[in-house]
């Protein structure tokens, strides 16, 4: 039987911080209003412009914003830490440009999804749907294990188009007007949103979804802080243990999923076979073993799609350099 929310709340996904919101400063309030205004303006434009033309015009605009907001040198430094000398500096710079381009393209694709929800069906290829259906046939629910890879925001919409809508864990903005926009447009993404705070309520809703044999999407690569130490590319990182702990305690199937960009603007939803969890009966050892296996999968995916992973979700140390230069992110 799945644990109650009380017994599982200590293993909830997300950082182990208090359920409190940060004070909204004047600068943040202005940033929120600017973001809200730009969001509404672009959707109005999309309402009178064909999606393909919208993408041609606004992808370079968004790309310029990304270029300014996401420093290429920071991405290259993280690649240095991950790949060392196995990749030339020129190649890393080219990959970093690809990361910036992917962020821009994915952002515009999400805007198009809000304005033209049916367009995704025309450009989506689906691979491995049988793996998800086999996992659901066991009746314990599915934890869809995602990463900040490809268009991870549009992933829920792709799952819905594939016939399997999901529940998604999200930390809502602490601005109510932006939060309302997120809730309103979630319908276009075929997702039942679960607020990550308060944590006890989040765990309760996750457990309820799994008891109903539903699918809950969780991202496994927030690797800047967490309760569990593991490694990525041979470097120490810290991650939350919640998604593995929930899988062990509920017996929900763990199925890796991701949405990557292919050729000619098409998107591919990939559903991997279920990851069998190590269950020795010793929780600490099982958490470490299963988290390590997930990190090895992430390494494989990053090597396969190095320009489609959001490198800024991880903190890696330099492999070489003067003392005190270890932390770069």
C-alpha positions in Angstrom: 0.0 0.0 0.0 1.3 3.5 -0.8 2.4 5.5 2.1 0.4 8.4 3.5 1.3 12.0 2.8 2.5 12.2 6.4 4.9 9.3 6.1 6.2 10.4 2.7 6.5 14.1 3.0 10.2 13.9 4.0 10.9 12.3 0.7 9.1 14.8 -1.4 10.7 16.1 -4.6 12.3 19.4 -4.5 14.7 21.3 -2.3 14.5 20.8 1.4 13.6 24.4 2.2 10.7 25.9 4.2 7.4 26.3 2.4 7.8 30.1 2.2 7.8 32.6 -0.6 10.4 35.2 -1.1 9.5 38.9 -0.6 8.6 40.6 -3.9 10.9 43.6 -4.4 10.1 46.5 -6.6 12.6 45.2 -9.2 11.1 41.8 -9.2 7.6 43.2 -9.5 8.6 45.3 -12.5 10.3 42.2 -14.1 7.0 40.2 -13.5 5.0 42.9 -15.2 7.4 43.1 -18.1 7.3 39.3 -18.5 3.5 39.3 -18.3 3.1 42.1 -20.8 5.5 40.5 -23.3 3.8 37.1 -22.9 0.3 38.6 -23.6 1.7 40.7 -26.5 3.3 37.7 -28.3 0.1 35.6 -27.9 -1.9 38.5 -29.4 0.5 38.5 -32.4 0.2 34.8 -32.7 -3.6 35.1 -32.9 -3.3 37.0 -36.2 -0.2 35.4 -37.7 0.4 31.9 -39.0 2.6 29.8 -36.7 5.4 29.2 -39.2 5.7 32.9 -39.9 5.6 33.7 -36.2 8.4 31.3 -35.6 10.5 32.7 -38.5 10.1 36.3 -37.1 10.3 35.8 -33.4 12.9 33.0 -33.0 15.8 35.4 -33.8 14.2 37.9 -31.4 14.0 35.4 -28.5 17.4 34.1 -29.5 18.9 37.6 -28.9 17.3 37.7 -25.5 18.7 34.3 -24.7 22.2 35.3 -26.0 22.2 38.2 -23.5 20.6 36.3 -20.6 22.5 33.0 -20.8 26.3 33.6 -21.1 28.0 31.3 -23.6 31.2 31.3 -21.6 29.3 29.8 -18.6 28.0 26.9 -20.7 31.5 26.3 -22.2 33.0 26.2 -18.6 30.5 23.5 -17.6 31.3 21.6 -20.7 35.0 21.9 -19.8 34.2 20.3 -16.4 32.2 17.5 -18.0 34.2 16.7 -21.1 37.7 17.8 -20.2 39.9 17.5 -23.3 37.8 14.9 -25.1 36.1 17.8 -26.9 38.0 20.8 -28.4 37.3 24.3 -27.3 35.9 25.2 -30.7 33.5 22.3 -30.5 32.4 23.3 -27.1 31.7 26.9 -28.2 29.7 25.6 -31.2 27.7 23.3 -28.8 27.1 26.3 -26.5 25.7 28.2 -29.4 23.5 25.3 -30.1 22.2 25.3 -26.5 21.3 29.0 -26.8 19.5 28.3 -30.1 17.6 25.4 -28.6 16.4 27.5 -25.7 15.1 30.1 -28.1 13.4 27.5 -30.4 11.8 25.7 -27.5 10.5 29.0 -26.0 8.9 29.9 -29.3 7.5 26.4 -29.7 5.8 26.7 -26.3 4.2 30.1 -27.3 2.9 28.4 -30.5 1.5 25.6 -28.4 -0.5 28.2 -26.3 -1.9 29.8 -29.5 -2.3 26.7 -31.7 -2.5 23.6 -29.5 -3.3 21.3 -32.4 -0.2 22.1 -34.4 1.9 19.7 -32.3 0.1 16.7 -33.8 1.5 17.7 -37.2 5.1 17.8 -36.2 5.3 15.0 -33.5 6.9 11.6 -33.9 6.4 9.1 -31.1 8.8 6.3 -30.2 8.4 3.7 -27.4 4.7 4.2 -26.5 4.5 0.5 -25.8 6.9 0.9 -22.8 4.6 3.4 -21.1 1.6 1.2 -21.7 3.4 -1.9 -20.3 4.3 0.1 -17.2 0.8 1.3 -16.7 -0.6 -2.3 -17.0 1.1 -3.1 -13.7 -1.4 -0.9 -12.0 0.9 1.0 -9.6 1.1 4.3 -11.6 4.1 5.6 -13.5 6.7 8.2 -12.6 7.7 9.7 -15.9 11.3 10.5 -15.4 12.2 13.7 -17.3 15.3 15.9 -17.6 15.9 19.5 -18.7 16.5 18.0 -22.2 15.0 19.1 -25.4 11.7 20.9 -25.0 10.9 19.6 -21.5 8.1 22.1 -21.0 6.3 20.9 -24.1 6.8 17.3 -23.0 3.5 17.1 -21.2 1.7 18.2 -24.3 3.4 15.5 -26.3 2.4 12.9 -23.8 -1.2 14.2 -24.1 -1.1 13.9 -27.9 0.2 10.4 -27.4 -3.0 9.6 -25.4 -1.5 9.7 -21.9 -2.0 13.1 -20.2 0.2 13.5 -17.1 0.3 15.2 -13.7 3.2 17.6 -13.5 5.0 19.0 -10.5 5.6 22.7 -10.7 6.8 25.6 -8.5 4.4 28.4 -9.4 5.7 32.0 -9.6 5.0 33.9 -6.5 3.2 36.5 -8.5 -0.5 35.7 -8.6 -1.1 37.2 -12.1 1.7 35.2 -13.6 0.5 32.1 -11.7 -3.0 32.6 -13.2 -1.5 32.7 -16.7 0.3 29.5 -16.1 -2.8 27.8 -14.8 -4.9 29.1 -17.8 -2.4 27.9 -20.4 -1.7 24.6 -18.8 -4.8 23.3 -20.6 -2.9 23.6 -23.9 -0.2 21.4 -22.5 -2.5 18.5 -21.4 -1.2 18.6 -17.8 -2.8 18.5 -14.4 -0.5 20.8 -12.5 0.6 19.9 -8.9 2.1 22.9 -7.0 5.3 21.8 -5.3 4.5 24.0 -2.3 3.3 23.3 0.3 5.2 20.0 0.1 2.8 18.0 2.2 -0.1 18.8 -0.1 2.2 18.1 -3.2 3.0 14.6 -1.9 -0.6 13.9 -1.2 -1.6 14.7 -4.7 1.3 12.7 -6.2 0.3 9.7 -4.2 -3.4 10.1 -5.1 -2.4 10.2 -8.8 -0.2 7.1 -8.5 -3.0 5.2 -6.6 -5.3 6.0 -9.6 -2.6 4.5 -11.9 -1.8 7.9 -13.3 1.4 9.2 -14.7 3.4 11.9 -12.8 6.2 13.7 -14.6 9.2 14.6 -12.4 12.5 16.2 -13.5 15.6 14.4 -12.2 18.4 16.8 -13.0 18.1 19.8 -10.6 21.7 19.2 -9.6 22.7 22.3 -7.7 21.5 21.3 -4.3 19.8 18.4 -2.6 20.0 15.8 0.1 21.8 13.1 -1.8 25.3 13.2 -3.1 26.1 11.5 -6.4 28.3 12.0 -9.5 27.9 13.3 -13.0 30.7 13.0 -15.5 32.9 12.0 -12.6 32.1 15.2 -10.7 30.3 15.3 -7.4 26.7 16.8 -7.6 23.8 16.9 -5.2 20.3 16.0 -6.1 16.9 15.5 -4.4 16.1 12.0 -3.4 12.3 12.4 -3.6 11.5 10.8 -7.0 13.5 7.6 -6.2 12.1 7.4 -2.7 8.6 7.7 -4.0 9.2 5.0 -6.6 10.6 2.6 -4.0 7.8 3.2 -1.5 4.9 3.2 -4.0 6.2 0.6 -6.4 5.3 3.0 -9.2 7.1 2.2 -12.5 9.9 4.6 -13.5 9.9 5.3 -17.2 12.4 7.8 -18.7 10.8 10.2 -21.2 12.0 13.2 -23.2 11.1 15.3 -26.2 14.0 16.2 -28.6 14.2 18.2 -31.8 14.8 16.2 -35.0 15.2 17.2 -38.6 13.1 19.7 -40.5 11.6 21.2 -37.4 10.0 17.9 -36.2 9.9 16.8 -32.6 10.3 13.3 -31.3 8.8 12.0 -28.1 11.0 9.2 -26.8 9.7 6.8 -24.1 12.4 4.5 -22.8 11.8 1.0 -21.3 11.0 1.0 -17.6 14.0 1.3 -15.3 13.9 -1.6 -12.8 14.6 -0.2 -9.3 17.2 -1.8 -7.1 15.3 -3.0 -4.0 17.7 -4.5 -1.4 15.5 -3.5 1.5 18.1 -1.0 2.8 16.7 2.4 1.9 20.0 4.4 1.9 21.8 1.9 -0.3 18.8 1.7 -2.7 18.6 5.5 -3.0 22.3 5.7 -3.8 22.2 2.8 -6.3 19.1 4.0 -8.2 20.2 7.6 -8.3 23.5 6.6 -9.7 21.8 4.6 -12.5 19.7 7.6 -13.3 22.8 9.8 -13.5 24.5 7.3 -15.9 21.4 7.6 -18.1 21.6 11.4 -18.0 25.3 11.2 -19.0 24.3 9.0 -22.0 21.6 11.4 -23.0 23.8 14.5 -22.7 26.5 12.9 -24.8 23.8 12.0 -27.4 22.2 15.5 -27.4 24.8 17.9 -25.9 23.2 21.0 -27.5 19.7 20.1 -26.2 20.5 19.8 -22.5 20.1 22.9 -20.3 23.5 22.9 -18.8 22.7 25.6 -16.2 20.7 23.2 -14.1 24.0 21.6 -12.7 27.0 22.9 -10.7 30.2 21.2 -11.7 33.8 22.0 -10.5 36.8 22.7 -12.8 39.0 19.7 -13.5 42.1 22.0 -13.4 43.0 25.5 -12.5 44.4 27.5 -9.6 43.2 26.8 -6.1 39.9 28.3 -5.2 38.6 28.1 -8.8 36.7 24.8 -8.3 33.1 26.1 -8.3 32.0 27.7 -11.6 28.2 27.7 -11.4 
